[in-house]
């Protein structure tokens, strides 16, 4: 596949959430990003940014869902990748395990929604040319991101940002179970035949 195309705008949409920030990009600069790896958990050493002293929050986790595509006219290769951004993520403490567990789950939730999007894309029967397929996928992506944002806010609200320990444990079990259920969609690279 030799025609590399970004079918999406190059502008990043930024959403600010308590204790959490999502950057959505379309194959932007990937240096200093850490790809999601369910076998390698985040540590406080991964949080490289200078803490925001004015913030009432104790930590900020920044993730990015990257979306890029290549096509030769017959096959569309799409990558939906979930990243952690160390240079944008910060903590005011490196000794609070409960808070670290809470922050880690934000990254896992982002991966859960990336898997949901991959599943939706792969299970859709596309019958159009590459550009129309990308338009359809872009709409799916936008809906997925809105749902992710609502879900992240609900997570922060119900766990009180890690303070509600029982709720935190319930969320951890729920997200781990859902990630396992969607394991077959953990590969970020998708191939779609164009008819």
BELNOR-V582068 format. One line per field, one symbol per residue. ss: DSSP state (@ for helix, = for strand, . for the rest). Layout:
ss: ???
//
This chain:
ss: ..===.......=====..======.......===........@@@............=============...===========@@@.==.....@@@@@@@@@@@@@@@@@@@@@@@@@@@......@@@@@@@@@@@@@@@@@@@@@@@@@@@@@@@@@..@@@@@@@@@@@@@@@@@.@@@...=====..
//
